[in-house]
């Protein structure tokens, strides 16, 4: 397997072509953004932590019956993954109100929902990733109804697995964002990452935030929070 030219660079990762048409290399970065890119910075060691966490979690997720793009960890910041064409949908699951849903709907932060709330946003920086519903996604040909139903089922299953996994480690999974893609054979599989960048993690006992909100809200101890989450995942 040979690392070839860079195909894409996003806010948190770079994607490289390989000499295998079914495989990409992903490189995790320390760059951090918030507020639709308005705030930019660096979180030291973030790339290593997010790569390691995802490399631990994705094989577990696969064993739980949810197919993923992960193949293997290659280096502290790199992993080998299956080639996918990302569906232009960000899938957000909320178990407890926090962040934008509290701002948009006036739900006090920390309000626990009776059942998980799932949201879609249109993955497009030009339009600032607006929230959309199933009908919008179908009308825009972002996904078919069958694909949306499959994504919903996989995401709810993923939520149950992750909630239980983190609860056993003293962490409340408040919400998370995931992305899905189609592999070269048309299968929809989980892509992207599971990390403090893409999830809200609160300590069950203290309520301490152990995620990117420490960067977004200038709470300090950002690196320490990421390191703490990795320790809990490793245990």
C-alpha positions as CSV (number, residue, x, y, z in Angstrom):
1,X,0.0,0.0,0.0
2,X,1.5,3.3,-1.1
3,X,0.4,6.8,-0.1
4,X,-0.2,8.9,-3.2
5,X,-1.5,12.4,-3.8
6,X,-3.8,14.4,-1.5
7,X,-7.4,14.4,-2.6
8,X,-9.0,16.6,0.0
9,X,-8.3,18.7,3.0
10,X,-11.1,19.5,5.5
11,X,-11.2,21.3,8.8
12,X,-9.9,18.3,10.8
13,X,-8.5,15.7,8.3
14,X,-6.7,15.2,5.0
15,X,-7.5,12.4,2.6
16,X,-4.9,10.7,0.4
17,X,-5.2,8.4,-2.6
18,X,-3.4,5.0,-2.4
19,X,-2.3,2.5,-5.1
20,X,-5.4,0.4,-4.1
21,X,-8.6,1.8,-5.8
22,X,-10.7,0.6,-2.8
23,X,-8.6,2.3,-0.1
24,X,-7.8,5.8,1.1
25,X,-5.5,7.1,3.9
26,X,-6.9,9.6,6.3
27,X,-4.5,11.9,8.2
28,X,-5.9,13.6,11.4
29,X,-4.9,17.3,12.1
30,X,-4.5,19.4,15.2
31,X,-6.5,22.2,13.6
32,X,-9.7,23.2,15.3
33,X,-12.6,25.4,14.1
34,X,-15.9,26.5,15.7
35,X,-18.8,28.8,14.9
36,X,-19.0,27.8,11.2
37,X,-15.3,28.5,10.8
38,X,-15.4,31.9,12.5
39,X,-13.1,30.7,15.3
40,X,-9.9,28.9,14.4
41,X,-7.1,27.5,16.5
42,X,-5.0,24.4,17.3
43,X,-5.5,21.8,20.0
44,X,-2.1,20.2,20.6
45,X,-2.2,16.4,20.2
46,X,-5.8,16.4,18.9
47,X,-5.0,14.5,15.7
48,X,-3.3,11.7,17.6
49,X,-6.1,11.4,20.2
50,X,-9.0,11.5,17.6
51,X,-7.2,8.9,15.4
52,X,-6.6,6.6,18.4
53,X,-10.1,6.9,19.7
54,X,-11.7,6.2,16.3
55,X,-9.3,3.3,15.7
56,X,-10.4,1.8,19.0
57,X,-14.1,2.5,18.6
58,X,-14.8,1.7,14.9
59,X,-13.8,-2.1,15.2
60,X,-16.2,-2.3,18.2
61,X,-18.9,-0.6,16.2
62,X,-18.3,-3.0,13.3
63,X,-18.7,-6.0,15.8
64,X,-22.0,-4.4,17.0
65,X,-23.3,-4.8,13.5
66,X,-22.8,-1.4,12.0
67,X,-20.5,-1.5,8.9
68,X,-17.7,1.2,8.8
69,X,-15.0,2.4,6.5
70,X,-12.2,1.7,9.0
71,X,-9.5,-0.9,8.0
72,X,-6.5,-0.3,10.3
73,X,-4.5,2.4,12.1
74,X,-1.3,3.1,10.2
75,X,0.5,5.7,12.4
76,X,-0.3,8.0,15.4
77,X,-2.2,10.3,13.0
78,X,-3.1,8.1,10.0
79,X,-5.5,5.3,9.3
80,X,-6.4,3.2,6.3
81,X,-10.0,3.3,5.3
82,X,-12.3,2.0,2.6
83,X,-13.0,4.4,-0.3
84,X,-16.4,6.0,0.2
85,X,-18.4,8.7,-1.6
86,X,-19.7,10.7,1.3
87,X,-23.5,11.4,1.4
88,X,-23.9,15.2,1.8
89,X,-25.8,14.7,5.0
90,X,-24.6,15.3,8.5
91,X,-26.5,13.1,10.9
92,X,-26.9,14.5,14.4
93,X,-28.3,12.6,17.4
94,X,-29.3,14.4,20.6
95,X,-29.9,12.6,23.8
96,X,-29.7,15.8,25.9
97,X,-30.3,19.4,24.9
98,X,-27.0,21.3,24.3
99,X,-25.5,23.8,21.9
100,X,-27.5,24.8,18.8
101,X,-30.8,23.1,19.7
102,X,-30.9,25.0,22.9
103,X,-30.2,28.3,21.1
104,X,-32.7,27.5,18.3
105,X,-35.6,26.2,20.3
106,X,-35.1,27.6,23.8
107,X,-34.7,24.2,25.4
108,X,-32.6,24.7,28.5
109,X,-29.2,23.1,28.2
110,X,-29.0,19.8,30.1
111,X,-32.7,18.8,29.4
112,X,-32.8,15.1,28.8
113,X,-35.0,13.9,26.0
114,X,-37.4,11.1,26.5
115,X,-36.1,9.5,23.3
116,X,-33.2,10.4,21.0
117,X,-33.7,13.3,18.6
118,X,-32.3,12.9,15.1
119,X,-31.5,15.8,12.8
120,X,-30.1,16.1,9.3
121,X,-28.1,19.0,8.0
122,X,-27.1,19.6,4.4
123,X,-23.3,19.2,4.3
124,X,-22.4,22.3,2.3
125,X,-20.1,25.1,3.6
126,X,-21.5,27.6,1.1
127,X,-24.9,27.4,2.8
128,X,-23.5,26.9,6.3
129,X,-24.7,23.3,6.7
130,X,-28.5,24.2,7.1
131,X,-30.9,21.8,8.9
132,X,-33.1,19.9,6.4
133,X,-35.7,17.2,6.7
134,X,-36.2,13.9,4.8
135,X,-38.3,15.5,2.1
136,X,-35.6,18.1,1.4
137,X,-33.0,15.4,1.2
138,X,-35.0,13.4,-1.3
139,X,-36.0,16.5,-3.4
140,X,-32.4,17.5,-3.6
141,X,-31.4,14.0,-4.5
142,X,-29.0,13.8,-1.6
143,X,-30.3,10.3,-0.7
144,X,-33.3,8.1,-1.5
145,X,-36.0,7.4,1.1
146,X,-34.7,3.9,1.4
147,X,-31.1,5.2,2.1
148,X,-32.4,7.7,4.7
149,X,-34.3,4.9,6.4
150,X,-31.2,2.8,6.5
151,X,-29.1,5.7,7.9
152,X,-31.7,6.4,10.6
153,X,-31.7,2.7,11.6
154,X,-27.9,2.5,11.7
155,X,-27.6,5.7,13.6
156,X,-30.1,4.8,16.3
157,X,-28.3,1.5,16.7
158,X,-25.0,3.3,17.0
159,X,-26.5,5.7,19.6
160,X,-27.5,2.8,21.8
161,X,-24.1,1.2,21.5
162,X,-22.2,4.4,22.2
163,X,-24.4,5.5,25.1
164,X,-23.8,2.2,26.9
165,X,-20.1,2.2,26.1
166,X,-19.5,5.6,27.5
167,X,-21.9,5.3,30.5
168,X,-19.7,2.4,31.6
169,X,-16.8,4.8,31.6
170,X,-18.5,7.5,33.6
171,X,-19.4,9.6,30.6
172,X,-22.8,10.9,29.5
173,X,-23.1,11.0,25.6
174,X,-25.0,14.2,25.1
175,X,-25.0,14.3,21.3
176,X,-22.9,13.4,18.3
177,X,-22.6,14.0,14.6
178,X,-21.7,11.3,12.1
179,X,-21.4,10.9,8.4
180,X,-22.1,8.0,6.0
181,X,-20.7,7.2,2.6
182,X,-21.2,4.6,-0.2
183,X,-18.3,2.3,-0.8
184,X,-17.3,1.2,-4.3
185,X,-19.9,-1.5,-4.2
186,X,-22.8,0.7,-3.3
187,X,-23.0,-0.2,0.4
188,X,-23.8,2.6,2.9
189,X,-21.2,2.5,5.7
190,X,-20.3,4.7,8.7
191,X,-17.4,7.1,7.9
192,X,-15.7,10.1,9.5
193,X,-14.8,9.7,13.2
194,X,-16.1,9.3,16.8
195,X,-14.1,11.8,19.0
196,X,-14.4,14.9,21.2
197,X,-14.6,16.8,18.0
198,X,-17.8,15.2,16.9
199,X,-19.5,14.3,20.2
200,X,-20.5,16.1,23.4
201,X,-19.2,14.2,26.4
202,X,-20.1,15.2,30.0
203,X,-18.7,13.5,33.1
204,X,-21.7,11.7,34.7
205,X,-20.7,12.7,38.2
206,X,-19.5,16.3,37.8
207,X,-21.1,17.4,34.5
208,X,-17.6,18.5,33.3
209,X,-17.4,19.0,29.6
210,X,-14.8,16.7,28.0
211,X,-15.1,17.7,24.4
212,X,-14.7,20.5,21.8
213,X,-17.1,22.8,23.7
214,X,-14.0,23.6,25.9
215,X,-12.6,25.2,22.7
216,X,-15.8,26.7,21.4
217,X,-16.6,28.4,24.8
218,X,-13.1,29.2,25.9
219,X,-13.4,27.0,29.0
220,X,-9.7,26.2,29.1
221,X,-8.1,22.7,29.8
222,X,-8.9,21.7,26.2
223,X,-6.0,19.3,25.7
224,X,-6.6,17.8,29.1
225,X,-10.2,17.1,28.3
226,X,-9.3,15.3,25.1
227,X,-6.6,13.3,26.9
228,X,-9.1,12.3,29.6
229,X,-11.5,11.0,27.0
230,X,-8.9,8.9,25.4
231,X,-7.9,7.4,28.8
232,X,-11.5,6.5,29.4
233,X,-11.9,4.9,26.0
234,X,-8.7,2.9,26.5
235,X,-9.8,1.5,29.9
